[in-house]
């Protein structure tokens, strides 16, 4: 998935927007990402993708 690909279709949020929020705000949980970006607050089908990004960026 590229940075400009839509990660959250419900809220029309890109992978890059989520990555930037995680890195910029040092987010560590899905809930923090949801509060910051609204990604994952619709149908929830992108929550696994958000979890994967959190693990990748935070090296956990």
C-alpha positions as CSV (number, residue, x, y, z in Angstrom):
1,X,0.0,0.0,0.0
2,X,1.3,3.4,-1.0
3,X,1.1,6.6,1.2
4,X,-1.6,8.1,-1.0
5,X,-3.8,5.0,-1.0
6,X,-7.0,5.2,1.1
7,X,-6.6,3.2,4.3
8,X,-10.0,4.1,5.8
9,X,-12.7,4.2,3.1
10,X,-15.4,5.3,5.5
11,X,-13.5,8.5,6.5
12,X,-11.5,8.9,3.3
13,X,-8.2,8.8,5.1
14,X,-4.9,7.8,3.4
15,X,-2.2,5.6,4.7
16,X,0.1,8.6,4.7
17,X,-2.2,10.6,6.9
18,X,-2.2,7.8,9.5
19,X,1.6,7.3,9.3
20,X,2.1,11.1,9.8
21,X,-0.2,11.1,12.8
22,X,1.5,8.1,14.4
23,X,5.0,9.5,13.9
24,X,4.2,13.1,14.6
25,X,2.2,12.5,17.8
26,X,4.0,9.4,18.9
27,X,0.8,7.4,18.9
28,X,0.9,3.8,20.2
29,X,-2.7,2.6,20.2
30,X,-5.6,2.2,17.7
31,X,-7.7,4.4,20.0
32,X,-5.2,7.3,19.8
33,X,-5.1,7.0,16.0
34,X,-8.9,7.1,15.9
35,X,-9.0,10.2,18.1
36,X,-6.4,12.0,16.0
37,X,-7.5,11.0,12.5
38,X,-11.0,9.5,12.7
39,X,-9.6,6.4,10.8
40,X,-11.2,3.2,12.1
41,X,-14.2,5.0,13.5
42,X,-16.7,4.0,10.8
43,X,-17.1,0.3,10.0
44,X,-13.8,-0.7,11.6
45,X,-12.5,-2.8,8.7
46,X,-9.2,-0.9,8.6
47,X,-8.4,-1.4,12.3
48,X,-6.1,-4.3,11.4
49,X,-4.2,-2.1,9.0
50,X,-3.9,0.6,11.6
51,X,-2.5,-2.0,14.1
52,X,0.0,-3.2,11.5
53,X,1.2,0.4,10.9
54,X,1.5,1.0,14.6
55,X,3.7,-2.2,14.9
56,X,5.8,-1.2,11.9
57,X,6.4,2.4,12.9
58,X,6.9,1.7,16.6
59,X,8.9,-1.4,16.0
60,X,6.8,-3.6,18.3
